[in-house]
Each structure stands twice: as C-alpha cells, then as structure tokens.
Amino acid sequence: MVKTKQPCEGDIVAQQIHEVIARARNGDMQAFRQLVDMHQQFAYRVAFRLLANHDDARDVVQESFIRVWKNLPRFDDRSKFTTWLYKIVVHLCYDDLRSAYKRYKCDADCRDRSWEQLPIQEESGDADMIEHYRRLSAGLKPRQQVVFILRDLEELELGEIAAILKISIGAVKSNLYYARLNIRQKAKEMDLEL
C-alpha cells in the first residue's frame, strides 16, 4: 500500500495565499483587499518594532502595500509572500531610520546618550522585555538596529536577514555583534538586567 503525503496546514495556507495573489494580479480588488487584511498586522508589527512610532509604522505599512500592488505582477510565485513583504517593509523602515539618523545627527556624545531619555519601567515579562530591547536599540546605527530587531525580536535566521538587507551573512553577524554589545553597555549603565 502506497501512502500519499497529506498536505500540512502551512502548505494549504500558502496555496490559498497564492490563489489570492493570482486573483489580485488579474485586477481583483477584493482579492487584493483580502491579501492586505491577511498581512496587515504582520507588516505593522515589523514596522512598529523598527520605527517605534505608530504613525510612522502606519505610513510604512500603507506605502508597503502600495508597492505590493504596483509590483505584484513581478512577484515570484516560488517565493513566500511574507518574505517578499518583509523585504518591502524593512527597506522602507531602513530608509526612514537612515534619513532620521542623518537629520538628527549630533555629536557622538549626544548620539550615545539619546537612549537615556527613554522611560523604561522595571517590570518583567516577555512584552516588557521586548519593549526594553526595542527602546535600548533606538540609539543604534540604523543597520545595527534593523539587524538586531530582525534577529532577536522577530527571530529571523541570519540568511533571511542577509537576503532582506542585501548584505553578506558576515555583515549581519558583525552588525548583530555591535548592536548587542551597545545594548548590553546601555543596559548596564541603566542597571537593567537583560
């Protein structure tokens, strides 16, 4: 007796997403709306973790889905839609972080101390810990901040981060190392245990 492989839940969901994408490519606005509804919270979570501002995160999510709509015909069906969306959201956030970093660039002492003004509560719990890390990462250089958040908060693999940011795995590791080092130093100065 030959056993056939049963599709797992992830395969079924991926197939449904690809069917919705196919309909949206053909101009079905209802299908595109369904695609947005399925992924909007995911995109917002990523954008907010990177930008730490609700309005900026909403703007990035809106711009991300505009780009998805414009580029949907070029989406490679062999890829995961969420990976493609990650790339779009992260690149828009990274651009925003870089421009903010340049705009508000001050002397090294000012930049190194900017995180001290962020109020951090001494509560415990996963949500609080993520918030501590997010706030501590706010003073990092944009690439370090993005790499840290994608690896340690979003739990992406190094290869995925390298692909999203179009950098080598070595560059990801280096940025992650310096991000963690800076965060540990800031936490130590604030007497926080991480």
BELUR-V88096 format. One record per residue. N is the residue number from 1. RES is the residue in one small letter. SS is DSSP state (a for helix, b for strand, c for the rest). OMEGA is omega in degrees with one decimal (999 if undefined). NEAR is the number of other ideal C-beta (glycine too) atoms within 12 Angstrom. Layout:
BEGIN
N:RES:SS:OMEGA:NEAR
N:RES:SS:OMEGA:NEAR
END
This chain:
BEGIN
1:m:c:-179.2:3
2:v:c:178.2:4
3:k:c:175.7:5
4:t:c:-179.4:6
5:k:c:176.5:7
6:q:c:178.2:8
7:p:c:177.8:12
8:c:c:-177.3:10
9:e:a:179.2:10
10:g:a:178.2:12
11:d:a:-179.6:14
12:i:a:179.3:13
13:v:a:179.2:18
14:a:a:178.8:22
15:q:a:178.6:17
16:q:a:179.4:20
17:i:a:179.6:30
18:h:a:175.6:25
19:e:a:177.7:21
20:v:a:178.5:29
21:i:a:179.8:35
22:a:a:178.5:21
23:r:a:179.6:20
24:a:a:177.3:31
25:r:a:179.9:23
26:n:c:175.1:15
27:g:c:179.8:13
28:d:c:-177.8:18
29:m:a:177.5:16
30:q:a:177.7:14
31:a:a:178.3:24
32:f:a:177.6:26
33:r:a:177.8:18
34:q:a:178.0:19
35:l:a:177.5:34
36:v:a:-179.5:28
37:d:a:-178.3:17
38:m:a:-171.0:25
39:h:a:-175.6:33
40:q:a:-179.9:25
41:q:a:177.2:17
42:f:a:-178.7:27
43:a:a:-179.9:39
44:y:a:180.0:28
45:r:a:179.4:27
46:v:a:-178.1:36
47:a:a:-178.9:41
48:f:a:178.3:28
49:r:a:-179.7:38
50:l:a:-172.9:44
51:l:a:178.5:36
52:a:c:179.2:30
53:n:c:-176.0:20
54:h:a:-178.4:15
55:d:a:178.8:15
56:d:a:179.3:25
57:a:a:178.0:28
58:r:a:178.0:21
59:d:a:179.8:23
60:v:a:179.4:36
61:v:a:179.1:33
62:q:a:179.1:22
63:e:a:178.7:23
64:s:a:-178.6:36
65:f:a:171.7:31
66:i:a:178.7:18
67:r:a:176.2:23
68:v:a:-179.0:35
69:w:a:-178.1:26
70:k:a:-174.2:16
71:n:a:-178.9:20
72:l:a:177.5:31
73:p:a:-179.2:15
74:r:a:179.3:15
75:f:c:179.4:28
76:d:c:-176.7:15
77:d:c:178.0:18
78:r:c:-178.7:10
79:s:c:172.2:19
80:k:c:179.8:24
81:f:a:-177.9:33
82:t:a:177.1:30
83:t:a:178.2:27
84:w:a:178.7:31
85:l:a:175.1:38
86:y:a:-178.3:36
87:k:a:-178.2:33
88:i:a:-178.7:35
89:v:a:-177.2:43
90:v:a:179.7:40
91:h:a:177.0:28
92:l:a:177.6:34
93:c:a:-179.5:41
94:y:a:176.9:35
95:d:a:179.2:27
96:d:a:179.2:30
97:l:a:179.6:35
98:r:a:-179.2:22
99:s:a:177.0:16
100:a:a:179.7:24
101:y:a:178.9:23
102:k:a:-177.0:14
103:r:a:-175.7:11
104:y:c:-178.7:16
105:k:c:177.7:15
106:c:c:-178.9:14
107:d:c:-173.5:10
108:a:a:-178.8:11
109:d:a:179.3:10
110:c:a:-178.4:14
111:r:a:-178.6:21
112:d:a:-175.9:17
113:r:a:-176.0:17
114:s:a:-178.2:24
115:w:a:-177.5:29
116:e:a:-177.2:20
117:q:a:-179.7:12
118:l:c:179.0:21
119:p:c:177.8:13
120:i:c:-179.6:24
121:q:c:-176.8:15
122:e:c:-178.8:14
123:e:c:178.1:14
124:s:c:-179.6:14
125:g:c:-177.3:11
126:d:a:-178.8:11
127:a:a:178.8:13
128:d:a:179.9:17
129:m:a:177.4:23
130:i:a:178.3:25
131:e:a:176.3:25
132:h:a:-179.3:30
133:y:a:-179.5:34
134:r:a:-179.7:31
135:r:a:178.2:31
136:l:a:-179.6:37
137:s:a:-176.1:43
138:a:c:-179.0:36
139:g:c:-179.0:36
140:l:c:171.3:35
141:k:c:-174.4:26
142:p:a:-177.6:33
143:r:a:178.0:33
144:q:a:-179.1:37
145:q:a:-179.5:41
146:v:a:-179.7:45
147:v:a:-179.7:42
148:f:a:-177.2:40
149:i:a:-179.9:44
150:l:a:-177.6:39
151:r:a:-170.4:31
152:d:a:178.7:32
153:l:a:178.6:32
154:e:c:176.3:29
155:e:c:174.7:15
156:l:c:176.8:28
157:e:c:-179.1:17
158:l:a:179.4:25
159:g:a:177.8:18
160:e:a:179.8:25
161:i:a:178.5:38
162:a:a:179.7:27
163:a:a:-179.7:23
164:i:a:-176.4:36
165:l:a:-178.8:33
166:k:c:175.8:16
167:i:c:-179.6:25
168:s:c:176.1:16
169:i:a:176.5:21
170:g:a:178.0:15
171:a:a:176.2:20
172:v:a:-179.2:31
173:k:a:-179.7:21
174:s:a:178.8:22
175:n:a:178.9:34
176:l:a:178.9:34
177:y:a:-177.8:20
178:y:a:176.4:22
179:a:a:179.9:34
180:r:a:178.6:26
181:l:a:179.5:19
182:n:a:179.7:29
183:i:a:177.2:34
184:r:a:179.2:21
185:q:a:179.4:20
186:k:a:179.5:29
187:a:a:179.4:24
188:k:a:178.9:14
189:e:a:-179.6:17
190:m:c:-178.3:24
191:d:c:175.9:10
192:l:c:174.3:26
193:e:c:-179.9:11
194:l:c:999:22
END
